[in-house]
Amino acid sequence: MKSWIIFCFAFLITNSGVIFPSDGNSVDLIFSNLQRIYNQSHSSNEAWKTLAQLCDDFGPRLSGSENLEKALFWIENQLREDGFDSVWTEEVMVPKWVRIHEDCEMIYPRRKFMPILAFGGSVSTPNEGILAEVLVVKDFEDLERNKSQAKGKIVVYNPPYEGYGKTVQYRWLGAVKAAQFGAVAALCRPVTPMSMNNPHTGVMHYEDTIPKIPFASMTEEDVLLLQRLQDRGIKPKLFLKILTKDEGLSPSKNIIAEIRGTTKPNEIIAFGGHIDSWDVGSGAHDDGGGCVASWYVLKTFKALGIRPKRTLRLVFWVNEENGLAGGKKYAELHKDETHALLFEFDSGVFPPNRIGFSGADSLWVKVQKFQDYLKRFYPELQIVQGGGGVDISPMTKLGYPGGSLGTDDKGKYFWYHHSHTDTPDKVDPKDLNDCISAIAMFIYLYSELM
């Protein structure tokens, strides 16, 4: 018996980081606060109502737009009314690209209107538009094989959807590749597993040494129609007119709010999402939901009166979609501050199923243990290596730890992504509350136990 007691005592001492958290935090206190966070996050659907108000009242929030600036003004005022310790803004110069007009119609072998969305940054067609035959290609290799036929044509890309990371290359490089072989314009099947006659926009790329041609997203249904016609030996003709404008740089801002830490106030946990969106839909999933969830994380701590050891800093980053100016400006201004963690939520508002973490091995050993606390509330939630986000990347590249929330979207996120259908009705209020509580609990554990 005596030897068993000695073994148990030794085990408790060896594993004191799990059984008896350091700095005076008991397991009971931690679980009590986690339960309070969970209950507060699920006490109402106010977060979803805030998301709906953001999306409905201000609409899409493309960098440089009046919509975005009005939304930022409203958010700043709301944050001040929330009574956080500090609220401030930091000016960011962002690109201002404007969509003016889009028109696409099949002229031969029959007339059919075809919805399109110019990709962000696309140049215009001539004012009179372009009338040209179509060359449909399945991928860049197919284009290379048929390059002699591309001159003077509208190249239409018809790649199968093989996940966003792989398929997005056609949106990013499609105009450059087609222009190399003399195409006068290019169109691309949307980067989505589910089109439903819905084109999807997004940022694209030009090379200064290659002619810039207009480039747009076309619905999957219309791309497949053009493919079938071509396969039957028919050479479809399209009329295409795209008018856009590049207005250079425009002033905008990141918005920041803080709750100061109690014992380690100079160690910062910065978290948030990007408040800009594309100029279609209203950016509910991408990334209004991420911003509102992060906002309500800070509101949860304020409502419960939980004063964490480290400073919690909420950031609304601008210009993630077409430039990363907000993330770069944040790093420029704050790179010399001590950041214990940077955390981003930009994966769509669905049931939370993983928290990714990137940092030193010594930190990872501690972070893994958080799963023992979180599984009581989210049995399916996993803490995995590899976390971060676009907005926090300028900071994590400097060596600061990064984290992110992943969600189980069942493939649906890219149904709505960068399209007219990214609206608040696609967001489940319970999923939003679950994301809020999962982020808040992880940040609480990180602040108190690291």
N, C-alpha and C positions, 0 to 999 in steps of 0.2 A: 504493500500500500504506500509506504513512504517513497519508494522509487517512482511510483505512478504520480504522486503529488509533485515531486521534483521535476518530472518530465513535463507535466502540464504547465508548471510555473515557467520553465525554460521556454516552452512553446509560445506562451503569451508574451514573454519579453522579446523573443526573436521576431515575432510577428506583430509587434506593438503598433506598427503603422496601419494595420488593418483593424485590430481589436480595440486599441486605444489610440485614436487619432491624436496627433501632437497639438501643442499650443492650447491645451485646455478644452478642446472639442471632444465631447463624449459621443459614442455611437448613438445613444438615445437622442442627444441634441441634434445631431446631423439628420437622423431619420425623421425627427419631429419637424425640422425646417424643410426637409424635402417633401414631407406630406403637406405642409402648409403651402409650399410653392405649387404642388400639384392641385390642391383644392382651389387656391386663388386663380390659377390659370384656367380652371374649368368652371368657375363660378358664374360665368355669363358668356354671351356671344358678342361682347362689346368689341373685341378685336376684329371680328369679321365685319361688324358694322363700320368700324373705322376704315377697314380695307375697302369696303363698298363705297364709302364716302370719298375716299381718295380717288378711286377709279372712276366713279360716276361724275363727281363734281369737276374733275380736272382732266379726265380722259388720258390718252396716250401722252407720254412725257419724254419725247425725243430730246437729246441734248441740243441746247440752243433755242428751244421752242418756248413760246409764251406759256403753254400749258405747264411745262416743267417749272418755270420760275414762279408761277402762281401757286403750284403745289408746294414748293419749297417755302414760300412765304407763310402759307397756312401751317405747315408742319412746324416751322420755327415758333410760331405763336402758340401752337398747341403744346409744344415741349415746355415753353416758359410757364404756361398755365399749370402744367403737371408738377411744377415745383421741385425739379431736380436741383442738385447743388450748383451746377454750371450748365449753361447752354450758350453756344457760340457758333459762328459760321466762319468759313475760310474760303476766300475767293479762288475760283478755278476757271481758267479759260478753256472753253470746250468748242469743238467743231460744230458748225451750223450748216447741215445739209438739208435741203428742203425738197420734198416730193410735191410736184405741181400737177402733173397730168400723166395718165397712162391709158393707152388704148392698144388693144391687140385683136385682130380679126383675121380668121382664115378666109381667104378670097377664093382659093381653088383647092379642092374640086367642088366645094360648096361654101356658102357664106356661113360663118359661125363666130359669134363673139366669144373671146377667150379671156377670162379674168387673169390679170398679172399683177405683181408687185415688184417694182424696181428694187434691187438690192441697194442697201445703204452705201452711198458714195458713187453710184452709177452716174455716168455722164448722160446727156440727152441725145436723142436722135436729132437729125436735122428737123427744123420746124415743120417741114412738109411730111415728115415721117419716112419710113423705109418700107418698100415693097420688094420682097425677095423670096426665093425658094428656100425651103427648109432642108437641113441635113441633120437627121437624128442619129446620135451616137450613144452607145451604152456606157462608155467610160473613156478615159483619156487614151487608152491603148487603141480603142476603136477609132477615135479621132485621128490618131497618128496613122493608122492603116488607111484612112480615107482622106488624108490631108489634101490630096490633089483636088478633091471635090468641094472643099470648104470655102474657097475664094468666092466672095460676093454673096455668100449664103448667110442665113440665120442658123447658127448651130444650136441645136436643142439637145441638152443632156438628159439621158434617161437611165441613170444608175439606180439599181435596186437599193432600198434602204437597208443598210447593214450596221445600224447604230450611228448615233450622231457623230461620234468622234471620227469615224471612217468616212461617212458620206458627206460631211460638211466640206471636204476638200474641193468638191465640185462647185460649191457656192463661192469659196474663197478664191480659187484659181481659174474658174471656168472662163472668165472674160480674157484673161491673159493667154490661156492655151488656144482659145478659138481665134483670137486676133493674130497670133503667130502665123496662122495659115490663111490669113486674108478674109476671115469672116467679118461681116458688117455689123453683126449684133449676136447676142447669145441669150438663150433662155434655159432654165433649169427646172427639172422636177423638184418639188419642195422637199426639204430635209425633214421628213416625217414618215412614220409608219402608217398614218391615216390621213388622207387628203380631204375627202368629202368635198371636192370642188373648191378647195381653199388653198391659195398660194401662201407661202411663208417667206417673209423677208429676212434680212440679216446683213451683217457687214461683208464686204467683198474686198478684193485686192487688185491693184493695177501695178504695172511696172513702167517706170518713166521711159524706158527704151523701147517699149512696145505700144502700138497705137491703142488708145482707150476707146472701147466700143461699149454701147449700152448693154446692160445685163439685168435680167429680171427673173423672178420666179413665176412659173406657170403651174397650173394645177396638174396633179398626177393624171387625172382623167383625160385632159387635153394632150398631155405628152404621149400617153399611151395611144390616143387616137392618131396622132401624127405618126407614131411608130408603126401602127397597123397599116396606115395608108402607104407609107414608104415601103413596107414589106411586100405590099401588093404591086409594087412598081409605079405607084403614083408619086408625083413630086409636088407636095403641098406648097402653096404660096401664102405668106402672111403679110398683112399690113401692120406695122409696129410704129407706135409713136409714144415716146417717153420724154417728158420734160422735167428736168430737175435743176437745182441751183446750189452751188457751193458758195456760201456767204462768209467763208473764213472762220475766224474765231469769235466767240461771244462770251461775255462774262456770266458765270454761274457760281455755284458754291457747294461745298460739303457742309453738312450740318452735324454738330457734335453736342451730346449731352452726357453729363457725368453724375455718378454718385461716388463721392470720395471714400476711399478705403480708411479703415480705422487704424490699424497697426502697420500697414505697408502701403501707404497712400501713393508712394512714388513708383509702385509696381502696377502697371496698367493691364487690364484685360479689355481689349477693344473688340467689339463685335457689331455686326450689322449686315446690310445688304446694299444693293445699288438702286437708287431711287429713279434713275432714268429708265426708259423703256423704248421700244420701237414705236413708230408713229401709227400703228394700227392696233386694234383692240384697246385695252386699257392697262396692260401690263400687270394683271392680277397675280399670276403665278411668277412672272419674270419681270421684275422681282418685287412687286408691291407686297406680296405675301411675306417675303423674306424681311423686308423693311418693317412691316407692321408687327410681325412676330418678334423681331428684335426690340422694337419699341416697347412692346408689352412685356418683354423680359425685364426691362428696366422699371416699368410701371409696377410689375409684380413685387420687386424688391422694395420699391417705395411704399406700396400699399401695406406690405407686411411689416415694415419697419426693420427689415434685415439690413444691417450695416456690415457689408463684407470687409474682410481684412484688406483686400486689394481694391484699387479704384476700378469701377466698372464704367467703361466708356462706350456709349452708343454712337455709331457713325452711319450717316446716310451718305454713301459715296455717289458721286455723279459720273456720268460718261463711261460706264462700263461697256455699253453696247458697241460704241464705235470710237474708242480712243484710249480709255483707261486714264484719262486726265485726273480724275478724282483720286484714284489709288496712288498715282505718281505724286500728286501734290501732298497727300497725307504723308507719304514716306519722306518727301523733301522736308516737311515741317516737323515731323515727329520721330525721325529715325534715331535721334540721340536720346530719346526717352526710353526708360526701361519698360519693355513690353513683356509681361509674363506670358501672354497669349494673344493671338489675333484669330478671330473666329468669324466665319462667313456663312450665311444661309442663302443659297441661290440654287436650290435643286427642285423647286416646285413644292407646293403645299399639299402633301400627302402623308400617310401615316409614317412617323419617324421609325427608321429601322437600323440606322448605324450612325455613329459619330466617328469621323476620321480624325486622326491626329498625326502631325509630323513634327518631330522634335528630337532632341538628344535622347539616347538610350536610357539615360538616368531618369529622364522625365517620363518616357514611355512606360517604364516599370511601374511608376506610381499611377499613371493615368489608367492603365489596365485594371487596377483595383477598383476604379469607380463603377465598373460593371456590377460588382457585388451589391452596390447601393441601388443602382438604377434598375436592375432586373426585377425588383419588387414592384416597380411601377410599370415597366415596359419589358416584359419577359423576352420579347423578340429583338430588343435593341442590342446591337453589338458595338463594341469599341474596337476599331480596327486601325492599323497603321496606314497612313496616307490620307492627309486632310489638308484643306486649303481652299483657295478661291482666287478668282481673277483680281478682285479689288485689293485683297491683302497680299497678293504676290510680290509687289515691290518691297514689302516689309519682310516677308518670309524669305525672300532671296538674300536678305541681309543677315539671315541666320536666326530670326525670331521664330518661336514655335507657332504653328498654324493648326487650326481645326475647322471642321465644317460638319453640318448636319446633312445626312443623306436620307432620302425618303423612298418608300415602296410605292412607286407610281403605277405599277402594272403596265408600264409602257405608255401611259396616257400623257405624260408631261409634254412630249413632242407632238401630240395631237394639236396642242394649242399654241405652242412656242412660236413667238414672232409672227402671230397671225391675228386676224380679226376676231378670233374666238377666245383669246386670252382675256376673259372677263370674270368678274367676281362670282357669277353663278356657277363657275367651274370649281370653286373652292368650297370644300366642306368645312363648316365652322368647327366641328369637333377635331378634324385634322389640324386646323390652325391652332386650336388650343393645345393639342398634344405636342405640336412642334414648339410652342412657347414654353411649355413646362419642361420638355426634354432639354432645350437649350439652357433654360434658367437653372435646372438642377445640375447640369454639367458645369456651368460657370460657377455656381455656388461651391461645388466640390473642388473645382480647380482653385478658386480663391482661398478656400479654407484649409485645404489639405496638402497643397504643393509646397 
